[in-house]
Amino acid sequence: MKEYFKLSNLLFYLLITFIAFFLGMVFAGITGAGKGQGLAGGAIVFGYGIISAGVSFVISIVLAQWFGSAIVVRLNKIMLVVLAVMMALLIYRYQTMNVANSQSYYPNIKYLVPTGQAANYETEKPSIVKPTQFKPMGLGMVAPNIYEHKDVLFYGIPNLEKAVSDHTPTDRLKFKRSETDITISYAPPWFVPAHMKMDYEILKLRLISVSHDFIEVVVNERTGQTAYMDRSKNKLQFWPEFLLSVSSVEPISRENNPVRVKPLTHAGLVTKQYAFLKPLNIKREWMRVELLNDNFKSLGKGWIKWQGEGELLIKYSLLS
């Protein structure tokens, strides 16, 4: 019986148990055991580690008796080195994640804004944005209701036959309110929306699909990553409604998409030179616009195509 409680044997049990615990969690991570399980994902991964540790503890007792003291001491030295390496890798991984997550806290939120014209929203007067650089076109835009909800919840692939309340969110946006403004206090490191300018309280994500309770949106315009949101807690604007709310539009190619007198591809051209086009109404793939000069004086009206073959044919500006 004393053999079971020898110092070298006790250390053997302990080392095998610790190593098995870490390997169990690594296995769970590699196989995606906790993926898509929301807040329960961490508990599932931890559970894999506990089960691995428990089974290995029992096996280590048998092995210690079978190997004998000399071999156990040798194995202890090897496992100490292995455990040290594993701990070093774990610390490195933790530090790497901290660096990534630190970019999702305000005021570093500017690093989450897409590069190019959309990035101007955080630093200068917004310019016209070219949505066609983002594929696919989608159905429109979604604006989270930042006035009524302090958090915006994101979900993995949901069961569309179940209610939103039956699902666990995978991540969220957190907002901080003051008497004068609303800012983002936390965002996932992968969050790169289509439009974000919080000093104007602008936050919009591209809408990809709609169901009864859920909407699918693009949460990273660089990678095309999508997530699901609660439809009832966010404002949907399909493309016609959204485009009628913008300040001005412009054909991506004035040569290939000129202003016409009627919504027909063979209709005559409007030859007046203009600085801006103000959306007036939309009829299928055509948009009626008002031509404006640099002083925003009306020069007349006409029609342009706003979409074709699943792509936007226009640029737009959210602010004047």
Buried (B, 14 or more C-beta within 10 A) or exposed (E): EEEEEBEBBEBBBBBBBBBBBBBBBBBBBEEEBBEEBBEEBEEBBBBBBEBBBBEBBEBBBEBBEEBEEEBBBEBBEEBEEBBEEBEEEEEEEEEEEEEEEEBBBBEEBBEBBBEEBBBBBBEEEBBBBBBBEBEEBBBBBBBBEBEEBBBBBBBBEBEEEEEBEEBEBBBBBBBEEEEEEBBBBBBBBBBBBBBBBBEEEBBBBBBBEBEEBBBBBBBBBEEEEBBBBBBEBBEBBEBBEBBBEBBBBBBBEEEEBBBBBEBEEEEEEBEEEBBBBBBEEBEEEBBBBBBBEEEEEEBEBBBBBBBEEEEBBBBBBBEE
